[in-house]
Amino acid sequence: MTVRTTRRDSNILNKISTAIVMLICVCALAFIVYDAINTHTTKEPYNFVDLQMRFKRYILTNKYQETDKDYVFYLVNPVTGDEYKAYVADYLYMNVYFVGDTIK
């Protein structure tokens, strides 16, 4: 007993497999573009004056070193409760501000 495939069945399977391959290709391309955009963005650290002007009266809730060159402050506005992750210069991280300080 031989099973014959009609042209109509074969055509539907071809369309489905083509659609799946195209979907995988589009997802892979989107991932590559997204990864390239996120890894090549530069993080400009705030210096002393910029930090004072932008985050006046914010409270420093946490600070840590993300990588060898990236220093991070978590700042919270005490009135609105807004949180902000600020990349700062190394001298601010090491010497100027401590957890619990208010940016003045």
N, CA, C and O of each residue as an XYZ file, in Angstrom:
416
protein
N       0.843     -1.172      0.000
C       0.000      0.000      0.000
C       0.892      1.241      0.000
O       1.755      1.403      0.862
N       0.674      2.078     -0.947
C       1.460      3.289     -1.102
C       0.591      4.492     -0.779
O      -0.544      4.608     -1.241
N       1.161      5.393      0.036
C       0.436      6.611      0.386
C       0.898      7.712     -0.533
O       2.091      7.994     -0.645
N      -0.034      8.313     -1.170
C       0.299      9.397     -2.081
C       0.069     10.730     -1.376
O      -0.919     10.921     -0.666
N       0.973     11.607     -1.585
C       0.765     12.955     -1.073
C       0.302     13.819     -2.225
O       0.854     13.789     -3.325
N      -0.686     14.555     -1.945
C      -1.181     15.446     -2.988
C      -0.393     16.739     -2.942
O       0.262     17.052     -1.948
N      -0.464     17.457     -3.993
C       0.254     18.727     -4.084
C      -0.260     19.702     -3.038
O       0.507     20.517     -2.524
N      -1.503     19.633     -2.726
C      -2.111     20.554     -1.767
C      -1.530     20.328     -0.367
O      -1.222     21.304      0.317
N      -1.369     19.087      0.080
C      -0.801     18.790      1.389
C       0.658     19.222      1.459
O       1.094     19.790      2.461
N       1.387     18.965      0.433
C       2.791     19.330      0.396
C       2.955     20.846      0.430
O       3.875     21.349      1.075
N       2.106     21.558     -0.232
C       2.157     23.006     -0.272
C       1.913     23.590      1.115
O       2.586     24.550      1.491
N       0.988     23.055      1.877
C       0.691     23.547      3.225
C       1.882     23.302      4.146
O       2.257     24.179      4.923
N       2.476     22.116      4.060
C       3.633     21.813      4.893
C       4.820     22.713      4.543
O       5.553     23.144      5.433
N       5.008     22.992      3.288
C       6.081     23.892      2.876
C       5.864     25.297      3.434
O       6.816     25.937      3.881
N       4.638     25.776      3.411
C       4.336     27.106      3.944
C       4.586     27.165      5.443
O       5.132     28.146      5.949
N       4.187     26.114      6.153
C       4.387     26.087      7.600
C       5.875     26.057      7.938
O       6.329     26.808      8.801
N       6.622     25.210      7.277
C       8.059     25.116      7.571
C       8.783     26.405      7.181
O       9.700     26.826      7.885
N       8.398     27.025      6.100
C       8.987     28.299      5.697
C       8.687     29.380      6.726
O       9.556     30.187      7.056
N       7.473     29.398      7.226
C       7.094     30.390      8.233
C       7.883     30.184      9.526
O       8.300     31.158     10.153
N       8.088     28.951      9.924
C       8.847     28.665     11.143
C      10.305     29.081     10.980
O      10.883     29.677     11.889
N      10.896     28.776      9.847
C      12.284     29.166      9.597
C      12.418     30.680      9.585
O      13.367     31.219     10.153
N      11.496     31.365      8.954
C      11.529     32.828      8.918
C      11.366     33.413     10.323
O      12.034     34.389     10.665
N      10.501     32.836     11.125
C      10.292     33.309     12.489
C      11.560     33.138     13.326
O      11.920     34.029     14.095
N      12.225     32.016     13.181
C      13.473     31.786     13.907
C      14.545     32.779     13.460
O      15.290     33.303     14.288
N      14.625     33.035     12.166
C      15.607     33.995     11.652
C      15.335     35.410     12.158
O      16.266     36.120     12.539
N      14.098     35.816     12.165
C      13.741     37.156     12.643
C      14.046     37.283     14.133
O      14.559     38.313     14.569
N      13.739     36.255     14.917
C      14.035     36.290     16.354
C      15.540     36.370     16.600
O      15.986     37.126     17.463
N      16.313     35.609     15.859
C      17.769     35.630     16.014
C      18.332     36.995     15.634
O      19.201     37.518     16.332
N      17.856     37.569     14.555
C      18.309     38.883     14.129
C      17.938     39.954     15.149
O      18.747     40.832     15.449
N      16.726     39.887     15.679
C      16.298     40.848     16.701
C      17.161     40.737     17.952
O      17.520     41.752     18.549
N      17.493     39.523     18.349
C      18.338     39.333     19.524
C      19.732     39.904     19.292
O      20.295     40.533     20.188
N      20.294     39.696     18.110
C      21.626     40.211     17.791
C      21.637     41.732     17.816
O      22.562     42.334     18.361
N      20.625     42.358     17.235
C      20.545     43.819     17.214
C      20.354     44.356     18.625
O      21.009     45.324     19.010
N      19.473     43.748     19.396
C      19.220     44.194     20.774
C      20.483     44.070     21.621
O      20.793     44.974     22.397
N      21.205     42.981     21.487
C      22.426     42.767     22.241
C      23.500     43.781     21.838
O      24.234     44.275     22.693
N      23.593     44.088     20.568
C      24.581     45.051     20.093
C      24.282     46.452     20.609
O      25.200     47.203     20.937
N      23.025     46.802     20.683
C      22.645     48.128     21.178
C      22.933     48.242     22.669
O      23.454     49.263     23.117
N      22.607     47.220     23.439
C      22.788     47.284     24.889
C      24.244     47.213     25.316
O      24.612     47.852     26.301
N      25.075     46.474     24.628
C      26.457     46.327     25.063
C      27.330     47.499     24.649
O      28.377     47.722     25.257
N      26.938     48.244     23.647
C      27.778     49.328     23.173
C      27.330     50.701     23.643
O      27.866     51.710     23.185
N      26.367     50.762     24.538
C      25.978     52.053     25.067
C      26.987     52.464     26.134
O      27.376     51.656     26.977
N      27.395     53.692     26.089
C      28.360     54.177     27.072
C      27.613     54.763     28.254
O      26.575     55.408     28.102
N      28.154     54.527     29.415
C      27.559     55.049     30.635
C      28.405     56.231     31.078
O      29.507     56.048     31.596
N      27.905     57.422     30.882
C      28.635     58.615     31.280
C      28.462     58.804     32.780
O      27.338     58.986     33.247
N      29.537     58.766     33.538
C      29.406     58.941     34.987
C      29.173     60.407     35.343
O      29.680     61.317     34.687
N      28.389     60.604     36.403
C      28.170     61.953     36.910
C      29.393     62.399     37.693
O      29.982     61.611     38.433
N      29.778     63.657     37.534
C      30.822     64.207     38.380
C      30.151     64.931     39.554
O      28.930     64.877     39.698
N      30.928     65.592     40.372
C      30.417     66.186     41.609
C      29.330     67.232     41.338
O      28.273     67.204     41.968
N      29.583     68.136     40.421
C      28.640     69.221     40.142
C      27.370     68.688     39.486
O      26.265     69.091     39.850
N      27.523     67.787     38.526
C      26.347     67.203     37.866
C      25.457     66.473     38.864
O      24.232     66.588     38.813
N      26.070     65.731     39.761
C      25.310     64.988     40.764
C      24.548     65.936     41.681
O      23.394     65.674     42.018
N      25.175     67.029     42.086
C      24.502     68.004     42.943
C      23.350     68.693     42.222
O      22.293     68.915     42.811
N      23.546     69.027     40.973
C      22.498     69.744     40.232
C      21.319     68.828     39.888
O      20.167     69.254     39.972
N      21.586     67.607     39.512
C      20.525     66.696     39.063
C      19.778     66.044     40.218
O      18.568     65.834     40.127
N      20.477     65.723     41.300
C      19.882     64.935     42.383
C      19.916     65.666     43.722
O      20.163     65.047     44.757
N      19.677     66.945     43.713
C      19.679     67.706     44.961
C      18.585     67.169     45.878
O      17.446     66.976     45.453
N      18.938     66.931     47.126
C      18.061     66.430     48.191
C      17.697     64.951     48.048
O      16.850     64.464     48.796
N      18.298     64.236     47.128
C      18.111     62.785     47.062
C      18.957     62.139     48.162
O      19.976     62.690     48.579
N      18.524     60.972     48.621
C      19.243     60.245     49.661
C      19.917     59.031     49.034
O      19.312     58.302     48.249
N      21.178     58.829     49.396
C      21.943     57.692     48.900
C      21.574     56.455     49.721
O      21.862     56.391     50.917
N      20.936     55.473     49.077
C      20.490     54.284     49.802
C      21.430     53.101     49.633
O      21.477     52.227     50.499
N      22.177     53.055     48.539
C      23.098     51.943     48.314
C      24.153     52.389     47.322
O      23.885     53.185     46.422
N      25.347     51.869     47.499
C      26.407     52.127     46.516
C      27.227     50.868     46.361
O      27.486     50.155     47.331
N      27.638     50.598     45.119
C      28.441     49.423     44.844
C      29.218     49.622     43.552
O      28.957     50.544     42.779
N      30.170     48.739     43.345
C      30.984     48.775     42.136
C      30.489     47.692     41.198
O      30.608     46.504     41.500
N      29.930     48.093     40.052
C      29.344     47.151     39.105
C      30.410     46.396     38.318
O      30.348     45.173     38.196
N      31.370     47.113     37.794
C      32.517     46.500     37.113
C      33.763     47.216     37.608
O      33.706     47.995     38.559
N      34.883     46.949     36.962
C      36.131     47.601     37.390
C      36.076     49.117     37.246
O      36.712     49.841     38.012
N      35.322     49.592     36.273
C      35.300     51.030     36.003
C      33.953     51.688     36.267
O      33.847     52.912     36.178
N      32.929     50.921     36.587
C      31.588     51.476     36.781
C      31.219     51.473     38.262
O      31.173     50.425     38.907
N      30.956     52.674     38.785
C      30.548     52.843     40.169
C      29.108     53.327     40.190
O      28.750     54.230     39.433
N      28.278     52.744     41.043
C      26.842     52.990     41.006
C      26.353     53.495     42.357
O      26.734     52.971     43.404
N      25.501     54.523     42.320
C      24.761     54.990     43.494
C      23.286     54.711     43.253
O      22.775     54.973     42.165
N      22.599     54.183     44.258
C      21.141     54.119     44.231
C      20.636     55.296     45.037
O      20.899     55.398     46.236
N      19.908     56.188     44.376
C      19.409     57.397     45.010
C      17.894     57.350     45.095
O      17.233     56.838     44.191
N      17.339     57.885     46.183
C      15.887     57.906     46.379
C      15.467     59.325     46.729
O      16.081     59.976     47.574
N      14.417     59.794     46.071
C      13.820     61.071     46.417
C      12.926     60.842     47.628
O      11.981     60.059     47.538
N      13.187     61.496     48.758
C      12.403     61.223     49.964
C      10.950     61.690     49.875
O      10.100     61.187     50.610
N      10.654     62.627     49.003
C       9.288     63.155     48.891
C       8.426     62.251     48.011
O       7.330     61.856     48.409
N       8.918     61.927     46.822
C       8.113     61.158     45.872
C       8.396     59.661     45.922
O       7.581     58.861     45.462
N       9.542     59.277     46.476
C       9.900     57.867     46.523
C      10.513     57.356     45.229
O      10.722     56.152     45.083
N      10.805     58.242     44.292
C      11.433     57.839     43.030
C      12.842     57.331     43.292
O      13.600     57.936     44.050
N      13.188     56.213     42.658
C      14.528     55.649     42.776
C      15.278     55.871     41.470
O      14.681     55.866     40.394
N      16.578     56.065     41.571
C      17.387     56.287     40.390
C      18.732     55.596     40.564
O      19.332     55.640     41.638
N      19.193     54.965     39.508
C      20.504     54.318     39.483
C      21.443     55.243     38.729
O      21.313     55.416     37.517
N      22.393     55.840     39.448
C      23.303     56.814     38.849
C      24.714     56.253     38.802
O      25.229     55.759     39.805
N      25.334     56.332     37.635
C      26.735     55.972     37.494
C      27.560     57.204     37.833
O      27.340     58.277     37.271
N      28.509     57.052     38.750
C      29.274     58.198     39.244
C      30.764     57.969     39.027
O      31.215     56.854     38.764
N      31.509     59.062     39.144
C      32.961     59.000     39.006
C      33.561     58.277     40.213
O      32.955     58.201     41.282
N      34.744     57.760     40.013
C      35.364     56.951     41.061
C      35.668     57.736     42.332
O      35.559     57.178     43.423
N      36.048     59.015     42.232
C      36.377     59.776     43.430
C      35.141     60.048     44.283
O      35.247     60.165     45.503
N      33.950     60.151     43.643
C      32.720     60.304     44.427
C      32.413     59.026     45.194
O      31.996     59.065     46.352
N      32.622     57.909     44.540
C      32.344     56.619     45.168
C      33.284     56.370     46.339
O      32.854     55.890     47.388
N      34.547     56.687     46.173
C      35.552     56.371     47.193
C      35.548     57.336     48.365
O      35.703     56.907     49.509
N      35.375     58.635     48.112
C      35.687     59.619     49.142
C      34.538     60.507     49.613
O      34.504     60.882     50.785
N      33.612     60.849     48.750
C      32.714     61.951     49.074
C      31.435     61.506     49.771
O      31.107     62.026     50.838
N      30.707     60.556     49.191
C      29.387     60.213     49.712
C      29.371     58.833     50.344
O      30.066     57.918     49.902
N      28.560     58.704     51.390
C      28.383     57.430     52.095
C      26.903     57.116     52.164
O      26.075     58.016     52.019
N      26.552     55.856     52.383
C      25.151     55.455     52.445
C      24.460     56.216     53.568
O      24.950     56.266     54.696
N      23.314     56.806     53.243
C      22.563     57.616     54.199
C      22.777     59.112     54.002
O      22.037     59.914     54.572
N      23.759     59.502     53.219
C      24.014     60.915     52.963
C      22.941     61.498     52.050
O      22.349     60.799     51.228
N      22.710     62.786     52.217
C      21.823     63.527     51.330
C      22.687     64.319     50.361
O      23.669     64.942     50.766
N      22.327     64.295     49.089
C      23.068     65.077     48.097
C      22.675     66.538     48.305
O      21.509     66.905     48.161
N      23.647     67.350     48.638
C      23.370     68.774     48.925
C      23.976     69.658     47.885
O      23.847     70.880     47.961
